[in-house]
Amino acid sequence: MAEADQSAKEQDADEVQDVEFTAAGVREGFAAGFPVALGVAGYGVVFGVVARRAGLSVAEAAVMSATVVAGAAQLVAVELWANPIPAVAVVSTTLLVNLRYVLMGAALRPWLGQLRPGRAYASVFFFADENWALSIGALRSGSTNGAFLLGSGLVLWLLWVASTVVGATAGDLVGDPAAYGLDYVATALFLTLAAGFWEGEESLRPWLVAAAAALAVDALVPGEWYILAGALAGAAAEVVAYDG
């Protein structure tokens, strides 16, 4: 049995295929990411509305979306916005919210690690939950397109910035984004994409562990610690099962 388990692990390691980084690959990722980016744009409108109500100008909101590229962290930041800006609270809270990207980036390393540093880091700058799910799904399915993440990230970035401007400019016309369900768009998109990782009942294990940990920490600890707790718990569950 131990030999069989070891053989299975070695087989899994061998499944990481060589990838290439081409302009055609960027276009492929761009096209594949466009439908998802349209959905994310709804969330961008929400951010634009919230940012304007927090006192940011249209230009400031657009620059924030263009440089931070992280919807949840941006919303947390503007919700904490005040005069003077509580820099420590904003930075620490957004850092905590974004720590999940450490684990997500590690999952992409077998493929991105084959690329030149400049290409890999440029790709990572543009990745978010939604195009990460698209990219990891494509690569695990055998795609050799190492530029998929960059292409899908570029289209997401473009529509994210554009929709931020729309929300910040026409916020009064939009009204309350929650009334249209726009505040739930990004979550619904990610859950839909995550369904593509289903490989049978064993796929439930990390999700259930992550959900239980996140709910428990959210009930006991103030702030956004539940995000990190859920991510670490889900990853730990898979590591234990894999080693076992």
Backbone bond lengths (Angstrom), bond angles and torsions (degrees), N, CA, C in turn:
res aa  C-N    CA-C-N  psi(-1)  N-CA   C-N-CA  omega(-1)  CA-C   N-CA-C  phi
1 M - - - 1.465 - - 1.524 110.57 -
2 A 1.350 116.17 -43.55 1.462 119.97 -179.81 1.523 110.46 -61.77
3 E 1.355 116.11 -40.39 1.457 119.52 179.31 1.521 110.88 -65.06
4 A 1.322 116.47 -37.58 1.460 120.53 179.07 1.525 110.84 -65.04
5 D 1.358 115.33 -41.95 1.462 119.40 178.83 1.517 111.00 -63.12
6 Q 1.342 116.48 -42.92 1.459 120.84 -179.71 1.523 110.58 -63.59
7 S 1.341 115.42 -40.16 1.465 119.83 178.50 1.517 111.41 -62.91
8 A 1.349 115.63 -39.60 1.467 119.82 179.47 1.518 110.84 -64.64
9 K 1.361 116.40 -40.01 1.459 120.11 179.85 1.524 110.83 -66.16
10 E 1.343 116.69 -40.34 1.453 119.98 178.85 1.524 110.71 -65.68
11 Q 1.351 115.59 -36.11 1.459 119.46 178.04 1.523 110.92 -65.17
12 D 1.355 115.99 -40.96 1.457 119.99 178.05 1.519 110.86 -60.42
13 A 1.343 116.04 -41.83 1.462 120.57 -179.36 1.528 110.84 -63.81
14 D 1.358 115.93 -35.91 1.454 119.70 -178.44 1.525 112.45 -73.18
15 E 1.321 117.65 -14.01 1.459 121.40 -176.47 1.525 112.58 -75.63
16 V 1.325 118.62 -11.17 1.463 121.31 177.67 1.525 108.02 -75.77
17 Q 1.334 115.48 108.02 1.450 121.24 -174.01 1.522 111.04 -87.35
18 D 1.324 116.22 160.42 1.458 120.96 174.93 1.526 108.96 -68.84
19 V 1.329 116.00 143.77 1.467 120.34 179.74 1.523 109.79 -122.63
20 E 1.332 115.54 158.89 1.450 122.22 177.60 1.519 109.35 -127.14
21 F 1.319 116.34 154.51 1.458 122.17 -176.29 1.520 108.14 -119.14
22 T 1.339 117.03 108.37 1.454 121.48 -176.23 1.532 110.66 -134.63
23 A 1.335 115.52 163.70 1.459 120.66 175.98 1.522 110.49 -63.17
24 A 1.324 116.09 -36.94 1.465 119.98 177.50 1.522 110.32 -62.77
25 G 1.320 116.04 -35.74 1.456 120.45 178.00 1.517 112.33 -66.53
26 V 1.340 115.67 -37.92 1.465 119.97 176.32 1.528 109.80 -62.72
27 R 1.342 116.29 -43.71 1.469 120.27 179.36 1.521 111.52 -63.43
28 E 1.321 116.04 -39.17 1.469 119.61 178.05 1.519 111.37 -62.26
29 G 1.328 116.36 -45.14 1.458 120.19 178.34 1.517 111.48 -64.99
30 F 1.331 116.85 -38.93 1.468 122.38 179.41 1.526 109.98 -60.38
31 A 1.331 116.41 -46.80 1.467 120.84 -179.30 1.524 111.55 -66.44
32 A 1.321 116.69 -41.78 1.460 120.44 -179.34 1.521 111.55 -67.63
33 G 1.338 116.26 -32.85 1.449 120.14 -177.45 1.511 114.76 -83.97
34 F 1.338 117.39 -12.51 1.464 119.76 -174.74 1.532 113.80 -60.04
35 P 1.340 119.70 -47.29 1.480 118.93 179.17 1.528 112.34 -59.95
36 V 1.327 116.39 -39.31 1.462 120.25 179.13 1.523 110.19 -67.68
37 A 1.328 116.54 -40.26 1.459 120.91 -179.95 1.529 111.46 -62.70
38 L 1.321 117.04 -33.15 1.461 120.11 176.62 1.525 110.66 -62.06
39 G 1.337 115.54 -39.94 1.461 118.93 177.02 1.516 112.25 -67.70
40 V 1.324 116.25 -41.44 1.461 120.68 179.13 1.526 110.62 -63.39
41 A 1.325 116.34 -29.26 1.458 120.17 179.48 1.525 111.67 -59.09
42 G 1.337 116.48 -32.38 1.459 118.91 176.43 1.518 111.79 -62.05
43 Y 1.324 115.54 -37.09 1.462 121.17 177.39 1.525 110.39 -71.05
44 G 1.342 116.16 -32.14 1.456 120.41 177.43 1.516 111.84 -64.92
45 V 1.336 116.17 -36.60 1.457 120.45 176.37 1.531 109.64 -61.97
46 V 1.334 115.77 -42.31 1.470 120.51 178.02 1.519 110.18 -58.27
47 F 1.337 116.96 -46.85 1.464 119.55 179.98 1.515 111.40 -61.45
48 G 1.330 116.34 -42.75 1.454 119.50 179.84 1.519 112.39 -59.19
49 V 1.339 116.04 -42.59 1.468 121.15 178.37 1.521 110.59 -63.08
50 V 1.333 116.14 -48.74 1.468 120.87 -177.81 1.525 111.07 -64.81
51 A 1.326 116.63 -39.21 1.461 120.66 -179.41 1.530 111.24 -63.32
52 R 1.322 117.05 -43.21 1.465 119.83 178.79 1.522 111.25 -64.44
53 R 1.319 116.58 -39.61 1.460 119.85 179.74 1.525 111.65 -68.63
54 A 1.348 115.53 -23.69 1.465 119.80 177.44 1.520 111.99 -83.01
55 G 1.348 116.91 -6.45 1.454 120.33 176.85 1.509 116.05 106.89
56 L 1.348 118.30 1.44 1.465 120.35 178.13 1.520 109.49 -78.15
57 S 1.316 116.12 147.25 1.455 120.30 174.08 1.525 109.15 -77.56
58 V 1.323 116.39 169.10 1.467 120.07 177.28 1.524 109.91 -60.31
59 A 1.329 117.04 -42.54 1.461 121.00 -179.71 1.529 111.34 -64.47
60 E 1.331 116.56 -42.72 1.470 120.06 179.93 1.522 111.29 -63.85
61 A 1.325 116.84 -41.45 1.465 120.44 178.69 1.528 110.50 -64.00
62 A 1.339 116.46 -41.94 1.462 120.53 -179.94 1.522 111.37 -65.13
63 V 1.334 116.78 -43.62 1.470 120.54 179.13 1.524 110.81 -63.59
64 M 1.326 116.79 -38.80 1.462 120.00 178.72 1.528 110.70 -62.87
65 S 1.339 116.46 -44.57 1.462 119.64 178.67 1.521 111.80 -65.01
66 A 1.327 116.71 -35.83 1.463 120.58 -178.00 1.519 112.81 -72.35
67 T 1.321 117.66 -28.58 1.464 120.59 -174.74 1.526 113.87 -103.18
68 V 1.317 117.09 -30.65 1.467 120.14 -178.73 1.526 110.91 -89.12
69 V 1.323 117.22 -44.96 1.467 123.94 176.33 1.525 111.08 53.25
70 A 1.304 117.20 50.99 1.466 121.26 -179.72 1.522 108.81 -152.92
71 G 1.322 116.03 98.83 1.457 120.62 -172.19 1.516 115.01 -56.59
72 A 1.328 117.19 -52.12 1.462 120.37 -177.22 1.521 111.18 -61.88
73 A 1.331 116.65 -44.47 1.462 120.77 -179.16 1.525 111.00 -65.01
74 Q 1.328 117.39 -37.90 1.457 120.61 -179.92 1.533 110.91 -66.52
75 L 1.322 116.34 -41.39 1.462 119.26 179.18 1.525 111.20 -65.23
76 V 1.334 115.98 -40.33 1.458 119.94 177.21 1.528 109.81 -61.42
77 A 1.330 115.85 -42.78 1.459 120.68 -177.65 1.527 111.50 -62.60
78 V 1.327 117.46 -46.28 1.470 119.06 -177.48 1.528 111.53 -72.37
79 E 1.334 116.70 -26.00 1.462 118.68 176.29 1.532 111.31 -69.03
80 L 1.340 115.79 -25.25 1.465 120.99 178.21 1.524 111.99 -92.17
81 W 1.337 116.44 -3.46 1.466 121.77 -173.28 1.526 111.07 -61.98
82 A 1.298 115.90 136.58 1.470 121.32 178.39 1.523 107.82 -157.78
83 N 1.304 116.39 177.02 1.465 121.59 177.94 1.527 108.98 -125.24
84 P 1.335 119.17 109.41 1.461 126.81 4.57 1.543 111.90 -75.95
85 I 1.329 114.66 159.13 1.468 120.01 -178.35 1.520 109.66 -68.17
86 P 1.357 118.26 128.66 1.466 120.83 176.74 1.528 109.91 -77.64
87 A 1.324 115.74 79.44 1.465 121.81 -170.21 1.527 112.82 -55.33
88 V 1.328 116.73 -44.62 1.468 119.98 -177.38 1.528 110.52 -63.29
89 A 1.307 116.45 -44.33 1.467 120.29 -179.72 1.521 111.29 -65.38
90 V 1.333 116.92 -42.68 1.463 120.53 -179.42 1.517 110.93 -64.50
91 V 1.326 116.76 -49.14 1.468 120.97 -177.15 1.527 111.20 -65.15
92 S 1.325 118.00 -46.38 1.461 120.54 -177.30 1.525 111.96 -66.24
93 T 1.326 116.87 -39.84 1.458 119.81 -178.76 1.524 111.51 -69.66
94 T 1.325 116.57 -44.48 1.466 118.85 179.36 1.525 111.09 -67.76
95 L 1.316 117.70 -34.25 1.464 120.97 175.22 1.519 110.13 -60.68
96 L 1.306 116.33 -44.18 1.456 120.82 -179.54 1.522 110.77 -63.59
97 V 1.327 116.40 -44.77 1.463 120.63 179.81 1.522 111.10 -60.42
98 N 1.343 117.21 -36.21 1.459 121.20 -174.59 1.525 114.40 -91.20
99 L 1.311 118.30 -0.46 1.459 119.64 -179.75 1.527 112.46 -62.32
100 R 1.341 116.81 -21.48 1.462 119.07 178.60 1.530 111.17 -61.33
101 Y 1.336 116.58 -23.87 1.464 119.41 -178.68 1.529 112.04 -68.86
102 V 1.316 117.03 -19.17 1.466 119.46 175.39 1.530 109.31 -63.33
103 L 1.330 116.06 -47.30 1.461 120.77 179.30 1.526 111.43 -68.23
104 M 1.321 116.07 -40.15 1.456 119.53 -179.55 1.525 111.15 -66.38
105 G 1.334 116.22 -39.18 1.453 120.20 176.92 1.519 111.86 -65.73
106 A 1.329 116.30 -37.94 1.471 120.11 178.37 1.524 111.06 -62.46
107 A 1.341 116.60 -34.65 1.462 120.29 178.98 1.531 111.45 -65.61
108 L 1.333 117.19 -27.63 1.464 121.23 -179.52 1.530 113.16 -88.14
109 R 1.322 117.11 -11.85 1.462 120.99 -173.74 1.543 114.01 -56.09
110 P 1.339 120.50 -39.35 1.470 118.16 -179.04 1.531 113.49 -55.59
111 W 1.319 117.26 -28.57 1.470 121.30 179.74 1.520 111.55 -98.15
112 L 1.330 117.60 -49.71 1.465 119.78 -178.67 1.520 111.79 -66.81
113 G 1.332 117.09 -26.01 1.458 120.60 178.60 1.515 112.86 -64.41
114 Q 1.325 117.30 -15.09 1.458 121.29 178.44 1.532 111.98 -84.48
115 L 1.328 116.61 -13.77 1.466 120.91 -175.55 1.530 111.58 -88.70
116 R 1.313 115.91 162.16 1.459 120.20 172.29 1.531 108.34 -62.05
117 P 1.330 117.96 146.79 1.470 120.59 -176.97 1.525 113.86 -52.90
118 G 1.336 117.59 -42.91 1.452 120.03 -178.86 1.516 112.48 -60.45
119 R 1.326 116.89 -41.30 1.458 121.19 179.85 1.523 110.87 -70.17
120 A 1.305 116.20 -41.28 1.463 120.09 -179.58 1.520 111.13 -65.03
121 Y 1.341 117.23 -46.37 1.462 120.21 -177.62 1.528 111.87 -69.85
122 A 1.333 117.04 -34.30 1.466 119.82 175.92 1.523 109.99 -64.19
123 S 1.314 116.68 -40.74 1.463 120.96 178.83 1.517 111.37 -63.72
124 V 1.319 116.10 -43.83 1.460 120.73 -177.97 1.527 111.36 -65.87
125 F 1.335 117.65 -33.46 1.458 119.78 179.07 1.522 111.33 -58.09
126 F 1.328 117.09 -35.92 1.454 121.43 -174.47 1.533 113.33 -93.91
127 F 1.330 117.94 7.26 1.459 115.16 -176.40 1.522 112.39 -94.28
128 A 1.327 113.21 143.44 1.460 123.00 177.61 1.522 107.47 -134.08
129 D 1.304 116.93 179.64 1.466 120.04 -176.64 1.525 112.00 -53.86
130 E 1.335 115.89 -44.80 1.453 119.86 -171.49 1.531 112.72 -69.98
131 N 1.338 117.98 -48.41 1.459 117.04 -179.00 1.527 111.50 -78.88
132 W 1.339 117.59 -18.34 1.467 119.03 169.98 1.523 109.60 -63.14
133 A 1.339 116.56 -45.49 1.465 120.33 179.87 1.524 110.93 -62.38
134 L 1.331 116.63 -41.99 1.462 120.07 177.40 1.530 111.15 -61.45
135 S 1.323 115.88 -46.05 1.463 121.60 -174.76 1.519 111.89 -68.82
136 I 1.312 116.87 -46.27 1.462 119.22 -178.29 1.521 110.48 -65.88
137 G 1.340 116.05 -33.82 1.456 119.56 176.61 1.513 111.52 -66.12
138 A 1.332 117.44 -43.25 1.463 121.23 179.80 1.523 111.30 -65.65
139 L 1.324 116.86 -44.10 1.464 120.54 -177.70 1.518 111.74 -68.53
140 R 1.301 117.53 -39.46 1.463 120.28 177.52 1.518 112.25 -67.79
141 S 1.333 115.44 -22.38 1.468 119.81 178.97 1.528 111.70 -84.91
142 G 1.324 116.54 -0.24 1.457 119.83 175.96 1.506 115.94 107.90
143 S 1.327 118.51 3.95 1.461 120.53 178.93 1.528 110.12 -63.41
144 T 1.331 115.70 141.84 1.467 120.87 176.80 1.525 111.15 -103.25
145 N 1.326 116.04 13.41 1.460 121.84 -176.66 1.518 110.47 -84.79
146 G 1.323 116.73 94.78 1.460 121.21 179.16 1.515 113.59 -74.61
147 A 1.341 116.86 -10.57 1.462 121.16 179.30 1.527 112.04 -96.75
148 F 1.325 117.24 3.64 1.470 120.77 -177.19 1.524 111.00 -59.53
149 L 1.317 116.99 -43.79 1.461 120.96 -178.39 1.525 111.05 -61.40
150 L 1.319 117.18 -42.99 1.458 120.65 -179.72 1.530 110.78 -65.63
151 G 1.323 117.49 -46.56 1.455 120.79 -179.14 1.512 112.84 -62.13
152 S 1.329 116.58 -46.38 1.465 119.88 179.73 1.522 110.64 -69.27
153 G 1.332 117.28 -30.11 1.452 120.73 177.68 1.517 112.68 -72.42
154 L 1.328 116.82 -35.74 1.467 120.57 -179.99 1.526 111.49 -63.35
155 V 1.335 116.73 -45.10 1.460 118.77 -179.20 1.517 110.48 -68.41
156 L 1.329 116.46 -36.39 1.463 119.44 176.98 1.530 110.39 -63.98
157 W 1.336 116.13 -42.54 1.467 121.63 -179.83 1.533 111.30 -62.38
158 L 1.315 116.07 -45.54 1.459 120.45 -178.75 1.531 111.73 -60.27
159 L 1.325 116.31 -47.66 1.458 119.63 -178.67 1.525 111.55 -73.17
160 W 1.320 116.72 -28.84 1.459 120.45 177.25 1.534 110.61 -65.55
161 V 1.313 116.41 -45.95 1.467 120.31 179.17 1.529 110.07 -67.32
162 A 1.327 117.11 -45.10 1.462 120.50 -178.87 1.524 111.65 -61.94
163 S 1.332 117.19 -42.69 1.465 120.21 -179.06 1.525 111.20 -70.74
164 T 1.327 117.12 -29.45 1.468 120.35 174.28 1.527 110.04 -61.81
165 V 1.333 115.81 -44.00 1.462 120.48 178.78 1.531 110.18 -63.07
166 V 1.332 116.51 -41.03 1.469 119.96 178.63 1.524 110.47 -61.16
167 G 1.323 116.11 -47.21 1.457 119.86 -179.70 1.513 112.98 -64.52
168 A 1.327 116.05 -40.53 1.464 120.05 -179.18 1.528 111.75 -71.03
169 T 1.325 115.78 -31.47 1.462 120.17 -178.24 1.523 112.27 -82.00
170 A 1.324 116.25 -42.10 1.465 120.96 -174.08 1.521 112.39 -111.08
171 G 1.313 116.30 28.39 1.465 120.49 -176.43 1.516 113.46 -57.48
172 D 1.321 117.08 -38.80 1.461 120.27 -179.25 1.521 111.43 -65.41
173 L 1.343 116.42 -31.71 1.459 119.92 178.93 1.523 111.06 -76.05
174 V 1.339 116.12 -33.69 1.466 120.41 -179.34 1.515 111.24 -68.96
175 G 1.338 116.50 -38.31 1.461 120.20 -177.23 1.518 110.88 76.53
176 D 1.310 116.99 -139.74 1.464 121.78 -179.05 1.526 109.02 -85.69
177 P 1.338 119.28 112.01 1.466 121.11 -178.17 1.519 112.89 -59.16
178 A 1.337 117.18 -31.08 1.462 120.12 -178.62 1.529 111.59 -63.67
179 A 1.316 116.87 -25.46 1.463 120.50 -179.87 1.527 111.36 -65.25
180 Y 1.331 116.10 -24.22 1.467 120.66 179.10 1.530 112.09 -103.52
181 G 1.320 117.14 2.21 1.454 120.61 -178.48 1.510 113.66 75.91
182 L 1.342 117.48 12.50 1.466 120.26 -177.20 1.522 112.26 -66.39
183 D 1.332 117.09 -27.18 1.461 119.73 -179.11 1.525 112.61 -71.91
184 Y 1.335 116.63 -11.09 1.461 120.08 -178.59 1.526 111.87 -106.05
185 V 1.344 116.84 -1.56 1.457 120.42 -173.58 1.522 112.03 -59.45
186 A 1.338 117.64 -50.10 1.466 120.77 -175.99 1.522 111.51 -62.63
187 T 1.326 117.45 -40.85 1.468 120.82 178.21 1.511 111.01 -62.99
188 A 1.331 116.64 -45.27 1.461 120.74 -179.96 1.525 111.06 -62.72
189 L 1.334 116.63 -40.93 1.462 120.28 178.51 1.523 111.60 -61.71
190 F 1.331 116.18 -46.68 1.460 119.35 -177.33 1.526 110.84 -64.39
191 L 1.335 117.44 -41.01 1.460 120.67 179.01 1.526 110.76 -63.91
192 T 1.329 116.39 -37.94 1.461 119.92 177.68 1.523 111.23 -64.20
193 L 1.336 116.49 -44.01 1.461 120.56 178.74 1.528 111.36 -67.08
194 A 1.325 116.03 -37.76 1.467 120.06 -179.01 1.522 111.75 -64.43
195 A 1.329 116.52 -26.34 1.466 119.68 178.62 1.527 111.23 -61.39
196 G 1.323 116.44 -23.06 1.456 119.95 178.29 1.517 113.77 -69.19
197 F 1.337 117.67 -13.19 1.462 121.43 178.42 1.527 112.14 -86.60
198 W 1.327 117.47 0.61 1.464 120.93 -176.69 1.518 111.06 -62.97
199 E 1.316 116.44 123.75 1.467 122.17 179.50 1.518 111.17 -127.96
200 G 1.305 117.25 22.96 1.455 121.10 -177.90 1.523 111.30 113.94
201 E 1.301 116.68 -173.93 1.460 121.53 -174.91 1.525 113.01 -60.76
202 E 1.344 117.38 -28.51 1.467 119.15 -179.50 1.525 111.52 -64.99
203 S 1.339 116.67 -20.43 1.456 119.93 178.76 1.527 112.20 -68.55
204 L 1.336 115.71 -20.00 1.460 119.24 -178.66 1.523 112.50 -72.80
205 R 1.341 116.78 -27.88 1.458 120.55 -172.53 1.522 113.75 -53.83
206 P 1.341 119.42 -56.71 1.475 117.95 -178.08 1.523 112.65 -65.64
207 W 1.331 117.53 -33.50 1.461 119.99 179.93 1.520 111.25 -66.38
208 L 1.331 116.47 -43.63 1.465 120.30 -179.82 1.524 111.28 -66.36
209 V 1.334 116.20 -42.65 1.462 120.03 179.00 1.530 109.83 -64.01
210 A 1.327 116.74 -44.27 1.464 120.64 -179.90 1.527 111.02 -62.74
211 A 1.329 116.54 -43.10 1.468 120.37 -179.24 1.522 111.20 -64.72
212 A 1.335 116.02 -42.94 1.464 119.91 -179.72 1.523 111.00 -63.35
213 A 1.327 116.37 -44.51 1.466 120.50 -179.96 1.521 111.11 -64.66
214 A 1.337 116.63 -43.80 1.464 120.34 -179.12 1.520 111.55 -63.04
215 L 1.335 117.01 -43.71 1.462 120.70 -179.99 1.527 111.37 -64.93
216 A 1.340 115.99 -40.85 1.461 119.89 -179.68 1.524 111.43 -65.19
217 V 1.335 116.33 -45.25 1.463 120.01 -178.79 1.529 110.57 -68.69
218 D 1.325 116.96 -37.06 1.454 120.14 178.89 1.526 111.12 -63.11
219 A 1.343 116.35 -34.32 1.461 119.96 -179.70 1.522 112.60 -76.70
220 L 1.342 116.29 -24.28 1.460 119.77 -173.54 1.524 114.98 -106.83
221 V 1.324 116.63 -26.41 1.461 120.65 -172.82 1.532 109.77 -123.10
222 P 1.314 118.80 126.80 1.467 120.33 178.42 1.523 111.68 -71.53
223 G 1.320 115.77 158.82 1.453 119.86 178.75 1.514 112.36 93.86
224 E 1.341 115.03 -159.40 1.466 121.24 -173.41 1.530 113.15 -103.79
225 W 1.330 117.06 20.68 1.463 120.28 -177.43 1.515 113.12 -63.06
226 Y 1.321 117.39 -22.97 1.460 120.30 -178.22 1.531 112.14 -62.59
227 I 1.337 117.06 -28.23 1.465 120.14 179.62 1.521 110.39 -64.78
228 L 1.336 115.43 -49.91 1.460 120.29 179.27 1.519 110.67 -65.83
229 A 1.327 117.42 -41.34 1.467 121.10 -178.94 1.518 111.03 -60.73
230 G 1.326 116.67 -44.91 1.460 120.07 179.75 1.518 111.95 -64.04
231 A 1.327 116.86 -43.18 1.463 120.76 -179.56 1.527 111.42 -63.18
232 L 1.331 116.36 -46.32 1.465 120.06 -179.17 1.524 111.98 -66.85
233 A 1.330 116.51 -39.56 1.463 119.97 -179.57 1.521 111.12 -65.33
234 G 1.324 116.98 -43.57 1.457 120.47 178.57 1.523 111.68 -62.80
235 A 1.341 116.45 -42.76 1.462 120.29 178.63 1.529 110.99 -65.13
236 A 1.338 116.09 -41.32 1.466 120.29 -179.82 1.528 110.68 -62.87
237 A 1.320 116.55 -38.79 1.462 120.19 -179.98 1.517 110.88 -60.95
238 E 1.334 116.63 -40.56 1.464 120.22 178.95 1.520 111.76 -70.08
239 V 1.342 116.43 -38.10 1.473 119.41 179.20 1.515 110.42 -63.50
240 V 1.330 116.91 -44.79 1.468 121.01 179.28 1.513 110.77 -62.03
241 A 1.333 117.03 -44.40 1.459 120.62 -179.17 1.532 110.60 -65.50
242 Y 1.329 116.85 -39.59 1.462 121.71 -178.80 1.527 111.50 -66.45
243 D 1.343 115.60 -44.31 1.461 119.92 179.99 1.518 111.73 -69.54
244 G 1.346 114.46 -28.31 1.456 117.98 -179.42 1.507 113.46 -73.14
